[in-house]
Amino acid sequence: MKTSTFLAGLSVGAVAAAVTVLYSTPQTGSDMRSSVKTASADLRAKLKDVKGKVDDLKGSVADFTSETVQPAIDGVKDSIGGWRTADEGSRNRLESEIQEIQDAIAELERSVAAQHHS
């Protein structure tokens, strides 16, 4: 099929559809334009309302984040920092005790070795 034939058929079909719609519409052209204008104005008002609600939601999320989430995060960070400090003290104490145990074992081994040689 040639492109020009296809485009001619498409154009004729579009014109036939437009004429059919114009003659089958229960409203006059001015009534139809008025309805379209009213629907358009209503749609604009609804979109403006939705935009306002989205802006309010953004503000609420920002407030929630700054007033609730950030202090909670800071609290968790402080708790972890305190735990690390406490853990470091426990770790140092355990290392010291382990060293004392190793020293005691070494001393015991020397005592046992000295008794065997005597």
Phi, psi and omega in degrees: 000135180283150181296320182295322178293319180297313181295323178295316179296319178297317180295315179298318179296318180296318178295317180297320179294318180296317179296317179299317179295317180298320182279339182261358181284131181285352180253156174283169180300317181292323176295319180296315179297320178297317178297319180295317179297317179296314179297322179295316179296318178298317180297318178299316180297318180293319178296321177296319178296316179297318179300317178299318179293323177295318177297318177299318179297317177300316178297319179296319179295318179296317178297315180300317181296314184285329184268334187242307187290313184296316176298325178295318178297317179298320178297318179295318178299317179297318179298317180295319178298317177296320179296318179297319180296313179296320180295322181295319177297317178296320181295317178297319179296316179296318179299320179295316179295321178297318179297319178296319178296317179296320178296319180295320178295317179297317178297318178297318178297321178294321179296316180295318180295320179294323180291325179290328181279345180274000000 
